[in-house]
Amino acid sequence: MPDLLIELRSEEIPARMQRKAAGDLRKSVTDALVDAGLTYEAAREYWTPRRLTLDIRGLTPRSKDVHEEIKGPSTKAPEQALAGFMRKAGLSDISEAHVHTDPKKGDFYVAHISKPGRDAEEIIADVMPDIIRGFSWPKSMRWGPASAKPGSLRWVRPLQSIICTFGPETEEPTVIGFKIDDLVAGNTTSGHRFHAPDSFTVRRFDDYSEKLERARVVLDAERRKEIIASDARNLAFASGLELVEDEGLLDEVSGLVEWPVVLMGEFEEDFLQIPDDIIRLTIKTNQKCFVLRKPGNGLSNRFILVSNIEASDGGKEIALGNAKVVRARLSDALYFWTTDQAALPDRDKLTASAEKFGLDLAKPLDQRMARLDQLNVTFHAKLGTQGERVARIAKLAAELAPVVGADPALATRAALLAKADLTTEVVGEFPELQGVMGRIYAGLQGEDPSVALAAEDHYKPQGPSDQVPTDPVSIAVALADKLDTLVGFWAIDEKPTGSKDPYALRRAALGVIRILVENTVRVGLLDQYTAGVQALASQNKTDLSVKDLNEDLLSFFHDRLKVYLRDQGARHDLIDAVITPASDDLLDITRRVAALGAFLDTEDGKNLLSGTKRAANILAAEEKKGTAISESVEPSLFELDEEKNLFTAVTQSVSLATQAIGNEDYSAAMSALATLREPVDSFFEAVLVNAEVENVRANRLALLAMIRHATGAVADFSKIAG
């Protein structure tokens, strides 16, 4: 089967766009080919800073002939119906249709449509221009003389050449020479911008990739990453150092070079007095370089850089140039760091704020918190200043502390200092270090380790892969921070809509869920809503009552919890069966779902589900008809042993399940329900529910209601599939 090779080579492709663009190209091309009737065995995309490449193997050389029948209206149908049929079938006259006969419906028209297959070369030449012209880039541009023409090509950077070859391994491939503006697809490309700028001819993918390698281009991004990581580790090891791994930076750097050359730079040891986090971020952000550490002894004054060229001097000047820039940036960082340690020049103006929050102006971080309040930095126009928000968070954290096992005094202190680093010089220059610097500065001024840790960890988790805080003080402050955000924005009616979530409220809710569930913490959300609303009301930020918020915000949490549990592998119907509109204990919900899932995986569970749903369906039908159902079961009306046995089993099961639920032992509750399987099965086999005698029928229906009530204590079985 023939293979298809496509390369789109441009002036530059920003590193952050490369992977997605290559994936988009693969999807666009393969979808278009399949839609046109072709099939393929495998497709793989590649990317470098200058090219997107697609290798499609085993593409069929021609689409199949298509024969189909389109059924039309009766031969007696009105003109309007016939006209619609002809348009649908592509007929110019009704005489082109065939007449078929049906014994019941009579004669009707059928169009026999035959479409001959097309050569793959024709299809490729047809679809590729539209794919390239319609390619979606976050930002794109026009260039050259063609840019003055309407509808000229837009690309991320000037598109310089296109390769499109097609054919089997045993033959010379065909060049599919479609045209876009002044560019004609061919079989030539060029290699590395500096080492191999001359163009060369390629045939198919294997030939293409080998020639690129000789032209100083490593096509495979994963291989570029392996080269960089391996050479960096080896270079560090040769100097008695260790590489500080950074997968995100490795991804980015591999997208900046086509021919990675790993070098080592150096800066003055005096800069090592700066905290490691600042050094690492400075070097990473400004120069895209990796830091090194001494084994067990902090960072080294050396760093790893990745060049895109093999310099004649072995990279000496490149390393010196990078070191010069790193030195300048570290000089700035050192200034910010030392400035943050000194007393603020306006400290005498911060007394009122310090007294309001009980701060010690002899301590640098306390000064920063006082300044945050004194400056009246706005958090949100309708929710007040950062100082007002910190006051709310501190109050909520103190109330949450006993619930999560934290010292209320430490939780309050941690909340008061958690946002203080927002006014530091370092965070002003490196916003990514907010929280990190709070932890460092809190440690320097002798705060309790839990208070210092909470300054960093209260922002977590910031994404699905981020760890949750585990220290009780951090948990209290993190929950208070996120709940204040959610309650506040709900109070001012700034909720997420569709895909828009400017205040990251979905992330905040998911953060609350993960903190509670992964730390096995029991918190009643409704109690926290009450505290949050009261804190807002005390600052005149809302006139809403707790009731106004409960239903809507709790529903929002339920939706986020469903997403979280589905990602953990839970069935959506089991979640729906467990959650009620008033469920505000998220940990309890997750435990019920887990126990229910395990129970329904057993034979007892499956059979009880079937019996319970049967009972519920009968009840629902009779309730709809208005059939009399006794308020309670009267054993004296039992006529069969199966009725008596079921009544005894249900009574015992309810007692045991209720006790187990009270002890939050949901596995035991499920075991109690499992005893109902046999008596429920026997009841339906032997007993006619809709007996002719009215009071017997009403009593039997009441017995079914007992089954529904018994299982309903754990979950709503009617919502479970199966």
C-alpha positions as CSV (number, residue, x, y, z in Angstrom):
1,M,0.0,0.0,0.0
2,P,1.3,3.5,-0.7
3,D,2.5,6.0,1.9
4,L,1.9,9.7,2.1
5,L,4.5,12.2,3.2
6,I,3.6,15.8,4.0
7,E,5.9,18.6,5.3
8,L,4.9,22.2,5.9
9,R,8.2,24.2,6.5
10,S,7.9,27.7,7.8
11,E,10.2,30.5,9.1
12,E,9.3,29.6,12.7
13,I,6.7,27.9,14.8
14,P,6.5,29.0,18.5
15,A,7.3,26.1,20.8
16,R,4.0,26.3,22.7
17,M,2.1,25.8,19.4
18,Q,4.0,23.0,17.8
19,R,2.6,19.8,19.4
20,K,-1.0,20.9,19.0
21,A,-0.5,22.1,15.5
22,A,1.0,18.8,14.4
23,G,-1.9,16.9,16.0
24,D,-4.4,19.2,14.3
25,L,-2.7,18.6,10.9
26,R,-2.9,14.8,11.4
27,K,-6.5,15.0,12.3
28,S,-7.5,17.3,9.5
29,V,-5.7,15.3,6.8
30,T,-6.8,11.9,8.0
31,D,-10.4,13.0,8.5
32,A,-10.5,14.5,5.0
33,L,-9.1,11.4,3.4
34,V,-11.5,9.0,5.3
35,D,-14.4,11.3,4.4
36,A,-13.4,11.0,0.7
37,G,-13.5,7.2,0.9
38,L,-9.8,6.3,1.6
39,T,-8.5,4.2,4.5
40,Y,-5.0,4.1,6.0
41,E,-3.1,1.8,8.4
42,A,-1.2,4.3,10.6
43,A,-0.5,8.0,10.8
44,R,2.1,9.9,12.9
45,E,2.9,13.5,13.2
46,Y,6.2,15.2,13.9
47,W,7.2,18.8,14.7
48,T,10.3,21.0,15.0
49,P,10.7,24.8,15.4
50,R,10.4,25.1,11.6
51,R,8.3,22.3,10.3
52,L,5.2,20.2,10.7
53,T,5.4,16.7,9.2
54,L,2.9,13.9,8.7
55,D,3.7,10.3,7.8
56,I,0.7,8.3,6.7
57,R,1.3,4.6,6.0
58,G,-0.8,2.1,4.0
59,L,-3.1,4.6,2.3
60,T,-5.4,3.0,-0.2
61,P,-4.5,4.1,-3.8
62,R,-8.2,4.7,-4.8
63,S,-11.5,5.2,-3.1
64,K,-14.2,2.5,-3.8
65,D,-17.0,2.8,-6.3
66,V,-20.2,3.7,-4.5
67,H,-23.6,2.3,-5.4
68,E,-26.6,3.3,-3.3
69,E,-30.4,3.4,-3.6
70,I,-32.4,6.4,-2.5
71,K,-36.0,5.6,-1.8
72,G,-38.4,8.3,-3.1
73,P,-42.1,9.1,-2.8
74,S,-45.1,7.3,-4.4
75,T,-45.5,7.7,-8.2
76,K,-48.7,9.4,-7.4
77,A,-47.0,12.0,-5.1
78,P,-47.5,15.7,-5.8
79,E,-45.0,17.7,-7.8
80,Q,-43.5,19.3,-4.7
81,A,-42.6,16.0,-3.2
82,L,-41.1,14.8,-6.5
83,A,-39.0,17.9,-6.8
84,G,-37.6,17.4,-3.3
85,F,-36.7,13.8,-4.1
86,M,-34.9,14.8,-7.3
87,R,-32.9,17.5,-5.5
88,K,-31.9,15.0,-2.8
89,A,-30.9,12.3,-5.4
90,G,-29.2,14.7,-7.8
91,L,-31.6,13.9,-10.7
92,S,-32.4,16.4,-13.4
93,D,-35.7,14.6,-14.4
94,I,-38.0,12.1,-12.7
95,S,-37.5,9.8,-15.7
96,E,-34.0,9.1,-14.4
97,A,-35.5,7.3,-11.4
98,H,-36.6,3.6,-11.3
99,V,-40.1,2.5,-10.3
100,H,-40.4,-0.2,-7.7
101,T,-43.5,-1.9,-6.5
102,D,-44.6,-2.7,-3.0
103,P,-47.6,-5.1,-2.5
104,K,-48.9,-2.9,0.3
105,K,-47.8,0.6,-0.7
106,G,-48.0,0.4,-4.4
107,D,-45.5,1.9,-6.9
108,F,-42.8,4.3,-5.7
109,Y,-39.6,5.9,-7.1
110,V,-36.0,4.8,-6.3
111,A,-32.9,6.6,-7.5
112,H,-29.9,4.3,-8.3
113,I,-26.8,6.3,-7.6
114,S,-23.4,5.2,-8.8
115,K,-20.3,7.2,-7.9
116,P,-17.0,6.0,-9.4
117,G,-14.0,5.9,-7.1
118,R,-11.2,8.5,-7.3
119,D,-7.5,8.2,-7.3
120,A,-5.8,9.0,-4.0
121,E,-3.6,11.6,-5.7
122,E,-6.6,13.4,-6.9
123,I,-8.2,13.4,-3.5
124,I,-5.0,14.6,-1.8
125,A,-4.6,17.4,-4.2
126,D,-8.2,18.4,-3.7
127,V,-8.3,18.4,0.1
128,M,-4.8,19.8,1.0
129,P,-5.2,23.4,-0.1
130,D,-8.3,23.8,2.0
131,I,-6.7,22.2,5.0
132,I,-3.7,24.5,4.8
133,R,-5.7,27.6,4.1
134,G,-8.1,26.9,6.9
135,F,-5.5,25.9,9.5
136,S,-6.2,27.3,12.9
137,W,-3.4,29.2,14.6
138,P,-3.7,31.2,17.8
139,K,-2.0,34.0,15.9
140,S,-1.2,34.2,12.1
141,M,0.2,36.5,9.5
142,R,0.3,37.3,5.8
143,W,3.5,38.1,4.0
144,G,5.1,38.8,0.6
145,P,3.5,40.2,-2.6
146,A,0.6,37.7,-2.4
147,S,-0.5,39.2,0.9
148,A,-2.1,42.1,-1.0
149,K,-4.6,39.8,-2.7
150,P,-7.9,38.9,-1.1
151,G,-8.0,35.5,0.5
152,S,-4.2,35.1,0.6
153,L,-2.7,32.5,2.9
154,R,-2.4,33.2,6.6
155,W,0.2,31.1,8.6
156,V,1.9,31.4,11.9
157,R,5.0,32.6,10.2
158,P,5.9,32.7,6.5
159,L,5.3,29.3,5.0
160,Q,8.5,28.5,2.9
161,S,7.9,25.1,1.3
162,I,5.6,22.2,1.1
163,I,6.4,18.5,0.5
164,C,3.7,16.1,-0.7
165,T,4.8,12.8,-2.0
166,F,2.7,9.6,-2.4
167,G,3.6,6.0,-3.5
168,P,4.6,2.5,-2.5
169,E,8.1,1.6,-1.3
170,T,8.9,-0.3,-4.4
171,E,8.3,2.6,-6.8
172,E,9.3,6.2,-7.3
173,P,6.7,8.3,-5.4
174,T,4.4,10.7,-7.1
175,V,4.8,14.4,-6.3
176,I,1.3,15.9,-5.7
177,G,1.9,19.4,-6.9
178,F,-1.0,21.4,-5.6
179,K,-0.6,25.2,-5.4
180,I,-1.3,27.7,-2.7
181,D,-0.6,31.3,-3.6
182,D,3.0,31.3,-5.0
183,L,3.9,28.0,-3.3
184,V,3.7,24.7,-5.2
185,A,4.0,21.5,-3.3
186,G,7.0,19.4,-4.3
187,N,9.6,17.0,-3.0
188,T,12.3,19.4,-1.7
189,T,13.1,20.9,1.6
190,S,16.1,22.3,3.5
191,G,17.8,21.3,6.7
192,H,19.2,23.3,9.6
193,R,19.0,27.1,9.2
194,F,22.7,27.6,9.6
195,H,24.4,24.2,9.2
196,A,22.5,23.0,6.1
197,P,20.5,25.7,4.5
198,D,20.7,24.3,1.0
199,S,17.6,22.5,-0.4
200,F,17.6,18.7,-1.1
201,T,15.2,16.2,-2.7
202,V,13.3,13.6,-0.7
203,R,11.3,10.6,-1.7
204,R,9.3,9.1,1.2
205,F,9.4,9.4,5.0
206,D,12.4,7.1,5.8
207,D,14.5,8.8,3.1
208,Y,13.2,12.2,4.3
209,S,14.1,11.7,8.0
210,E,17.5,10.3,7.2
211,K,18.4,13.2,5.0
212,L,17.1,15.7,7.6
213,E,19.4,14.0,10.2
214,R,22.4,14.5,8.0
215,A,21.3,18.1,7.5
216,R,21.4,18.6,11.3
217,V,17.7,18.3,12.0
218,V,16.3,15.8,14.6
219,L,12.8,15.5,13.5
220,D,11.3,13.5,16.5
221,A,10.6,15.9,19.4
222,E,10.7,13.0,21.9
223,R,14.2,12.1,20.7
224,R,15.3,15.7,21.0
225,K,14.1,15.7,24.6
226,E,16.0,12.4,25.2
227,I,19.2,14.0,23.7
228,I,18.9,17.1,25.8
229,A,18.1,15.3,29.1
230,S,20.8,12.6,28.6
231,D,23.6,15.1,27.6
232,A,22.6,17.5,30.4
233,R,22.8,14.7,33.0
234,N,26.1,13.5,31.6
235,L,27.6,17.0,31.6
236,A,26.4,17.6,35.1
237,F,27.8,14.3,36.3
238,A,31.2,15.1,34.8
239,S,31.3,18.2,37.0
240,G,30.2,16.3,40.1
241,L,26.7,17.9,40.0
242,E,23.1,16.8,39.4
243,L,20.6,18.1,37.0
244,V,17.4,19.6,38.5
245,E,14.8,17.9,36.4
246,D,12.1,20.1,34.8
247,E,9.8,18.3,32.4
248,G,7.9,21.5,31.4
249,L,11.2,23.3,30.6
250,L,12.5,20.2,28.7
251,D,9.3,20.2,26.6
252,E,9.7,23.9,25.8
253,V,13.5,23.8,25.0
254,S,13.0,20.8,22.7
255,G,10.7,23.0,20.7
256,L,13.3,25.8,20.4
257,V,16.1,23.7,18.7
258,E,16.3,21.4,15.7
259,W,19.8,20.3,16.5
260,P,20.3,20.3,20.3
261,V,23.8,21.1,21.6
262,V,24.0,21.0,25.4
263,L,26.5,23.4,27.1
264,M,27.3,24.5,30.6
265,G,27.4,28.1,31.9
266,E,28.5,29.6,35.2
267,F,27.7,32.6,37.4
268,E,29.3,34.0,40.6
269,E,28.8,32.0,43.8
270,D,27.7,35.2,45.6
271,F,24.3,34.8,44.0
272,L,23.8,31.6,45.8
273,Q,22.6,33.5,48.9
274,I,19.4,34.0,46.9
275,P,16.8,31.2,47.6
276,D,16.9,28.3,45.3
277,D,13.4,28.9,44.0
278,I,14.3,32.4,42.8
279,I,17.5,31.3,41.1
280,R,15.7,28.5,39.3
281,L,12.8,30.6,38.2
282,T,15.1,33.5,37.1
283,I,17.3,31.2,35.0
284,K,14.3,29.3,33.6
285,T,12.2,32.2,32.8
286,N,14.8,34.5,31.2
287,Q,17.2,32.1,29.5
288,K,15.3,28.8,29.3
289,C,18.2,27.1,31.1
290,F,18.3,24.3,33.6
291,V,19.9,24.7,37.1
292,L,22.3,22.2,38.7
293,R,22.7,21.2,42.3
294,K,25.5,19.9,44.4
295,P,24.6,16.5,45.7
296,G,22.8,17.1,49.0
297,N,24.0,20.7,49.3
298,G,21.7,23.1,47.5
299,L,22.1,24.7,44.0
300,S,25.4,25.1,42.1
301,N,26.6,28.3,40.5
302,R,26.5,26.4,37.1
303,F,23.6,25.9,34.8
304,I,22.8,24.0,31.6
305,L,21.9,25.8,28.4
306,V,20.8,24.3,25.0
307,S,22.1,25.8,21.8
308,N,20.8,25.2,18.3
309,I,24.2,25.2,16.7
310,E,27.6,23.5,16.9
311,A,29.9,26.5,17.4
312,S,33.5,26.3,16.1
313,D,34.8,27.2,19.6
314,G,32.9,24.4,21.2
315,G,30.2,26.8,22.4
316,K,32.4,28.9,24.7
317,E,31.1,32.2,23.5
318,I,27.5,31.0,23.6
319,A,27.9,29.9,27.2
320,L,29.6,33.2,28.1
321,G,26.8,35.2,26.5
322,N,24.1,33.3,28.4
323,A,26.0,33.7,31.6
324,K,26.2,37.5,31.1
325,V,22.4,37.6,30.8
326,V,21.9,35.3,33.7
327,R,24.2,37.4,35.8
328,A,22.2,40.5,35.1
329,R,18.9,38.9,36.0
330,L,20.3,37.4,39.2
331,S,21.6,40.9,40.1
332,D,18.0,42.1,39.9
333,A,16.8,39.1,41.9
334,L,19.4,39.7,44.6
335,Y,18.2,43.3,44.9
336,F,14.6,42.3,45.2
337,W,15.5,39.6,47.8
338,T,17.5,41.9,50.0
339,T,14.9,44.8,49.7
340,D,12.2,42.4,51.0
341,Q,14.3,41.7,54.1
342,A,14.5,45.4,55.1
343,A,11.9,47.5,56.9
344,L,9.5,49.3,54.7
345,P,10.2,53.0,54.4
346,D,6.6,53.8,55.1
347,R,6.3,51.5,58.1
348,D,5.1,54.4,60.4
349,K,2.0,54.7,58.2
350,L,1.0,51.1,58.7
351,T,0.1,51.2,62.4
352,A,-3.7,51.3,61.9
353,S,-3.6,48.2,59.6
354,A,-1.3,46.4,62.0
355,E,-3.6,47.0,64.9
356,K,-6.6,45.9,62.9
357,F,-5.0,42.5,62.1
358,G,-2.8,42.1,65.2
359,L,0.4,42.3,63.2
360,D,3.9,42.8,64.5
361,L,5.5,45.6,62.5
362,A,9.0,44.5,63.6
363,K,8.6,41.5,61.2
364,P,9.0,42.1,57.4
365,L,6.1,39.8,56.3
366,D,3.7,41.5,58.8
367,Q,4.7,44.8,57.3
368,R,3.8,43.5,53.9
369,M,0.4,42.4,55.1
370,A,-0.2,45.8,56.7
371,R,0.8,47.5,53.5
372,L,-1.6,45.2,51.5
373,D,-4.4,46.4,53.7
374,Q,-3.3,50.1,53.9
375,L,-3.0,50.4,50.1
376,N,-6.6,49.2,49.8
377,V,-5.7,46.9,46.9
378,T,-9.0,45.9,45.3
379,F,-9.8,42.2,45.2
380,H,-13.1,42.8,43.3
381,A,-15.2,46.0,43.1
382,K,-18.2,44.3,44.7
383,L,-16.3,42.1,47.2
384,G,-13.9,44.7,48.6
385,T,-10.2,45.0,49.1
386,Q,-7.6,42.3,49.7
387,G,-7.5,43.3,53.3
388,E,-11.2,42.8,53.7
389,R,-10.9,39.4,52.0
390,V,-8.0,38.4,54.3
391,A,-10.2,39.2,57.3
392,R,-12.9,36.9,56.0
393,I,-10.5,34.1,55.2
394,A,-8.9,34.4,58.7
395,K,-12.4,34.1,60.3
396,L,-13.4,31.1,58.2
397,A,-10.0,29.4,58.8
398,A,-10.4,29.8,62.5
399,E,-13.9,28.2,62.4
400,L,-12.7,25.4,60.1
401,A,-9.6,24.6,62.2
402,P,-11.3,22.4,64.8
403,V,-13.1,20.5,62.1
404,V,-9.9,19.6,60.2
405,G,-7.8,19.1,63.3
406,A,-5.8,22.4,63.2
407,D,-5.0,24.9,66.0
408,P,-7.4,27.9,65.5
409,A,-4.7,30.3,66.5
410,L,-2.2,29.0,64.0
411,A,-4.9,28.8,61.3
412,T,-5.7,32.5,61.9
413,R,-2.1,33.6,61.9
414,A,-1.5,31.6,58.7
415,A,-4.5,33.2,57.0
416,L,-3.4,36.7,58.0
417,L,0.1,36.1,56.4
418,A,-1.0,34.0,53.4
419,K,-1.4,36.9,51.0
420,A,1.3,39.1,52.4
421,D,3.9,38.2,49.8
422,L,1.8,39.8,47.1
423,T,3.4,43.1,47.9
424,T,7.0,41.8,48.0
425,E,9.5,42.9,45.4
426,V,10.3,39.3,44.4
427,V,6.6,38.3,43.7
428,G,6.1,41.6,41.9
429,E,8.9,40.5,39.5
430,F,8.1,36.8,39.5
431,P,4.3,36.3,40.1
432,E,4.8,32.5,39.8
433,L,6.5,32.6,43.2
434,Q,3.5,33.9,45.1
435,G,3.1,31.5,48.1
436,V,6.6,30.2,47.7
437,M,8.0,33.5,48.9
438,G,5.4,33.7,51.6
439,R,6.7,30.3,52.9
440,I,10.3,31.4,52.7
441,Y,9.7,34.8,54.4
442,A,7.5,33.3,57.1
443,G,10.3,30.8,57.9
444,L,12.9,33.6,58.1
445,Q,10.9,35.5,60.6
446,G,10.4,32.5,62.8
447,E,6.8,31.6,62.2
448,D,5.5,28.1,63.2
449,P,6.4,25.7,60.4
450,S,2.7,25.0,59.7
451,V,2.0,28.7,59.3
452,A,4.9,29.0,56.8
453,L,3.8,26.0,54.9
454,A,0.2,27.3,54.6
455,A,1.4,30.4,52.9
456,E,2.4,28.3,49.9
457,D,0.0,25.4,50.2
458,H,-3.2,27.3,50.6
459,Y,-3.2,28.0,46.8
460,K,-3.2,24.2,46.1
461,P,-4.4,22.3,44.2
462,Q,-4.1,24.5,41.2
463,G,-4.8,21.8,38.7
464,P,-5.8,18.1,38.5
465,S,-2.2,16.9,38.7
466,D,-1.3,19.3,41.6
467,Q,-1.0,17.8,45.1
468,V,-3.5,18.8,47.7
469,P,-2.3,20.4,51.1
470,T,-2.1,17.8,53.8
471,D,-1.0,19.8,56.9
472,P,-4.2,20.7,59.0
473,V,-3.4,24.4,59.1
474,S,-2.8,24.5,55.3
475,I,-6.1,22.6,54.8
476,A,-8.0,25.1,57.0
477,V,-6.6,28.1,55.1
478,A,-6.9,26.5,51.7
479,L,-10.6,25.6,52.3
480,A,-11.3,29.1,53.7
481,D,-9.7,30.8,50.7
482,K,-11.6,28.8,48.1
483,L,-14.9,28.9,49.9
484,D,-14.7,32.6,50.4
485,T,-14.1,32.9,46.7
486,L,-17.1,30.7,45.8
487,V,-19.5,32.2,48.2
488,G,-18.4,35.7,47.3
489,F,-18.9,35.4,43.6
490,W,-22.1,33.5,44.0
491,A,-23.3,36.3,46.2
492,I,-22.7,38.9,43.5
493,D,-24.1,36.6,40.8
494,E,-20.8,36.2,38.9
495,K,-21.1,32.5,38.2
496,P,-19.4,30.5,35.4
497,T,-21.5,30.4,32.2
498,G,-20.8,27.9,29.4
499,S,-17.1,27.8,28.8
500,K,-16.5,31.1,30.5
501,D,-15.1,31.0,34.0
502,P,-13.0,34.2,34.5
503,Y,-12.6,33.7,38.2
504,A,-11.6,30.0,38.0
505,L,-14.6,29.0,40.2
506,R,-14.7,25.5,38.7
507,R,-11.1,25.0,39.8
508,A,-11.8,26.4,43.2
509,A,-14.8,24.0,43.7
510,L,-12.7,21.0,42.5
511,G,-9.9,22.1,44.8
512,V,-12.4,22.0,47.8
513,I,-13.6,18.6,46.7
514,R,-10.1,17.1,46.4
515,I,-8.9,18.6,49.7
516,L,-11.9,17.1,51.5
517,V,-11.9,13.7,49.8
518,E,-8.2,13.0,49.5
519,N,-7.6,14.0,53.2
520,T,-10.8,12.2,54.3
521,V,-12.1,15.4,55.9
522,R,-15.8,15.7,56.9
523,V,-17.1,19.3,56.4
524,G,-20.7,20.3,56.1
525,L,-20.7,22.8,53.2
526,L,-24.0,24.3,54.3
527,D,-22.4,25.4,57.6
528,Q,-19.5,27.0,55.7
529,Y,-21.9,28.8,53.4
530,T,-23.5,30.3,56.5
531,A,-20.2,31.4,57.9
532,G,-19.1,32.8,54.5
533,V,-22.4,34.8,54.0
534,Q,-22.2,36.1,57.5
535,A,-18.6,37.3,56.9
536,L,-19.7,39.1,53.7
537,A,-22.8,40.6,55.4
538,S,-20.7,41.9,58.3
539,Q,-18.7,43.9,55.7
540,N,-21.9,45.0,53.9
541,K,-20.9,43.1,50.8
542,T,-24.2,41.2,50.3
543,D,-27.7,41.3,51.6
544,L,-28.4,37.7,50.5
545,S,-29.5,35.1,53.0
546,V,-27.9,31.7,53.3
547,K,-31.0,30.1,51.8
548,D,-30.5,32.2,48.6
549,L,-27.1,30.5,48.1
550,N,-27.6,27.0,49.3
551,E,-29.4,25.2,46.5
552,D,-27.5,26.8,43.5
553,L,-24.0,26.7,44.9
554,L,-24.5,23.2,46.3
555,S,-25.7,22.0,42.9
556,F,-22.5,23.5,41.4
557,F,-20.5,21.5,43.9
558,H,-22.4,18.4,42.9
559,D,-21.7,18.9,39.3
560,R,-17.9,19.3,40.0
561,L,-18.0,16.2,42.2
562,K,-19.6,14.2,39.5
563,V,-16.8,15.2,37.1
564,Y,-14.2,14.3,39.8
565,L,-15.7,10.9,40.6
566,R,-16.2,10.0,36.9
567,D,-12.5,10.8,36.4
568,Q,-11.8,8.3,39.2
569,G,-13.8,5.7,37.4
570,A,-17.2,5.9,39.2
571,R,-20.4,5.3,37.2
572,H,-22.5,8.4,36.6
573,D,-25.7,6.6,37.4
574,L,-24.4,5.6,40.8
575,I,-23.4,9.1,41.6
576,D,-26.9,10.3,40.7
577,A,-28.4,7.6,42.8
578,V,-26.5,8.7,45.9
579,I,-26.6,12.5,45.6
580,T,-29.6,14.4,46.8
581,P,-30.2,18.1,46.5
582,A,-29.3,18.6,50.2
583,S,-26.2,16.4,50.2
584,D,-23.4,18.7,51.6
585,D,-21.0,16.1,52.9
586,L,-18.8,15.4,49.9
587,L,-16.7,12.7,51.6
588,D,-19.8,10.9,52.6
589,I,-21.1,10.9,49.0
590,T,-17.8,9.4,47.7
591,R,-17.9,6.7,50.3
592,R,-21.5,5.8,49.4
593,V,-20.7,5.7,45.7
594,A,-17.7,3.4,46.3
595,A,-19.7,1.0,48.5
596,L,-22.6,1.0,46.1
597,G,-20.4,0.2,43.2
598,A,-18.7,-2.7,45.0
599,F,-22.1,-4.1,46.0
600,L,-23.6,-3.9,42.5
601,D,-20.6,-5.8,41.2
602,T,-21.8,-8.9,43.2
603,E,-24.6,-11.3,42.2
604,D,-26.6,-10.3,45.3
605,G,-26.3,-6.7,44.3
606,K,-27.4,-7.2,40.7
607,N,-30.4,-9.4,41.7
608,L,-31.5,-7.0,44.5
609,L,-31.3,-4.1,42.0
610,S,-33.5,-6.0,39.6
611,G,-36.0,-6.8,42.4
612,T,-36.0,-3.3,43.8
613,K,-36.5,-1.7,40.4
614,R,-39.4,-4.1,39.8
615,A,-41.0,-3.1,43.1
616,A,-40.5,0.6,42.4
617,N,-42.0,0.3,38.9
618,I,-45.1,-1.5,40.3
619,L,-45.5,1.2,43.0
620,A,-45.1,4.0,40.5
621,A,-47.7,2.5,38.2
622,E,-50.2,2.0,41.0
623,E,-49.5,5.4,42.5
624,K,-50.2,7.0,39.1
625,K,-53.5,5.2,38.9
626,G,-54.4,6.2,42.4
627,T,-54.5,2.6,43.8
628,A,-54.9,2.5,47.6
629,I,-51.6,1.7,49.4
630,S,-51.6,1.0,53.1
631,E,-49.6,3.5,55.3
632,S,-48.1,0.6,57.1
633,V,-47.8,-3.2,56.7
634,E,-50.3,-5.3,58.6
635,P,-48.8,-8.9,59.1
636,S,-52.3,-10.3,59.9
637,L,-53.2,-9.8,56.2
638,F,-50.3,-12.0,55.0
639,E,-51.6,-15.1,53.1
640,L,-48.3,-16.6,52.0
641,D,-45.0,-17.5,53.8
642,E,-43.1,-15.4,51.2
643,E,-44.9,-12.3,52.4
644,K,-44.0,-13.0,56.0
645,N,-40.4,-13.8,55.1
646,L,-40.0,-10.6,53.2
647,F,-41.5,-8.5,55.9
648,T,-39.2,-10.0,58.5
649,A,-36.1,-9.6,56.2
650,V,-36.9,-6.0,55.4
651,T,-37.5,-5.1,59.1
652,Q,-34.2,-6.6,60.1
653,S,-32.4,-5.2,57.1
654,V,-33.6,-1.6,57.8
655,S,-32.5,-1.9,61.4
656,L,-29.0,-3.1,60.5
657,A,-28.6,-0.8,57.5
658,T,-29.7,2.2,59.6
659,Q,-27.2,1.4,62.3
660,A,-24.4,0.9,59.8
661,I,-25.2,4.2,58.1
662,G,-25.1,5.9,61.4
663,N,-21.6,4.4,61.9
664,E,-20.7,5.5,58.4
665,D,-20.0,1.9,57.5
666,Y,-21.5,1.7,54.1
667,S,-20.0,-1.7,53.3
668,A,-22.0,-3.1,56.3
669,A,-25.1,-1.3,55.1
670,M,-24.8,-3.0,51.7
671,S,-24.3,-6.3,53.4
672,A,-27.5,-5.7,55.3
673,L,-29.3,-5.0,52.1
674,A,-27.8,-8.1,50.5
675,T,-29.9,-10.3,52.8
676,L,-33.0,-9.0,50.9
677,R,-32.0,-10.7,47.7
678,E,-33.5,-14.1,48.3
679,P,-36.8,-13.0,50.1
680,V,-37.4,-10.4,47.4
681,D,-36.9,-13.0,44.6
682,S,-39.1,-15.5,46.4
683,F,-41.8,-12.9,46.9
684,F,-42.1,-12.0,43.2
685,E,-42.1,-15.6,42.2
686,A,-44.9,-16.7,44.6
687,V,-47.0,-13.6,45.3
688,L,-49.5,-11.8,43.1
689,V,-49.1,-8.2,44.2
690,N,-52.4,-6.9,42.6
691,A,-54.6,-9.3,44.6
692,E,-58.4,-9.1,44.0
693,V,-59.1,-8.3,47.7
694,E,-58.5,-4.6,48.1
695,N,-56.9,-4.6,51.6
696,V,-54.6,-7.5,50.7
697,R,-53.5,-5.7,47.6
698,A,-52.9,-2.4,49.6
699,N,-50.9,-4.4,52.2
700,R,-48.7,-6.0,49.5
701,L,-48.1,-2.6,47.9
702,A,-47.1,-1.3,51.3
703,L,-44.6,-4.2,51.6
704,L,-43.1,-3.0,48.3
705,A,-42.9,0.5,49.7
706,M,-40.8,-1.0,52.6
707,I,-38.3,-2.4,50.0
708,R,-38.1,1.0,48.3
709,H,-37.6,2.7,51.7
710,A,-35.0,0.2,52.8
711,T,-32.8,0.6,49.7
712,G,-33.5,4.4,49.6
713,A,-31.6,4.8,52.9
714,V,-28.4,4.1,50.9
715,A,-29.3,5.2,47.4
716,D,-32.1,5.9,44.9
717,F,-32.1,2.5,43.1
718,S,-34.5,3.8,40.4
719,K,-31.6,6.0,39.0
720,I,-29.3,3.0,38.6
721,A,-29.0,1.5,35.1
722,G,-29.6,-2.2,34.7
